[in-house]
Amino acid sequence: MADIETFEPDGRAIPYAEDRRNGPSLVLVPGQGLNIGYLGPLAEALAEEDFHVVRIGSRLPQSGAEPTMHDLAEDVIDVMDHLDLALPWVGGHGFGGSVARIASIDHPGRFGGLLLLGVEGTEDAAASAASEVPENARKSELVAMQRAARAATPEVGPLEIPPGIPILIIQGADDEVAAPANGEALAARAPERISVVTIEGARDLFPLTHVGETAWPIEDYLDWD
């Protein structure tokens, strides 16, 4: 599994890890209040199939800095430029999917597609009481900053999507944080280019608890073998 490094443009501390392979490039952004470590098994499973996977975490909070969702999306672009990533798919889990979605809206032409591992709704949903998030995946100091970033970016609604590019939604059937209905509502915006895969029995942490079921549709959809 790739080591976690830190990229520090303009004093921003952005963690990332790169599993470099020869296949399609895929960026993964973690959920709200979570680090990139829990996405490691999914990244490793995809790297075993020769995907080039880059996990990009949230910047650490800085005194006096109040980033918007656009700023957090720009962090993704900055790491991409640092690693010379050309036309990757960009994806994320829950809140990370919202960051990925805004990055693809703000930077048309930079991505080959959008991957959403659970789709956030209009409410700021915390982890459910039944959440399977392990303690070592939590990064609680990020939550206030991320919630403030969401509140500071009301102009980008949860159903706004980037033009043109394909979108793959993978979601847990029993996810109480990013409800499957959110994914269905988003897919209805452009059914000709949005596909939805629902994993039965999966809750909010399905990218970790259902690694195979999450990786297989990504491999199939990106048509890589």
Salt bridges, closest charged atoms under 4 A:
ASP10 OD2 - ARG12 NH2 3.32
GLU18 OE2 - ARG20 NH2 2.62
GLU18 OE2 - HIS52 NE2 2.76
GLU74 OE1 - HIS107 NE2 2.95
ASP75 OD1 - ARG12 NH1 2.54
ASP75 OD2 - ARG59 NE 2.70
ASP78 OD2 - ARG12 NH1 2.89
ASP81 OD1 - ARG110 NH2 2.83
ASP106 OD2 - HIS70 ND1 2.68
GLU120 OE1 - ARG150 NH1 2.74
ASP124 OD2 - ARG147 NE 2.92
ASP124 OD1 - ARG150 NH2 3.25
GLU132 OE2 - ARG203 NH2 3.55
GLU135 OE2 - ARG138 NE 3.25
GLU141 OE2 - LYS139 NZ 3.50
GLU155 OE2 - HIS70 NE2 2.58
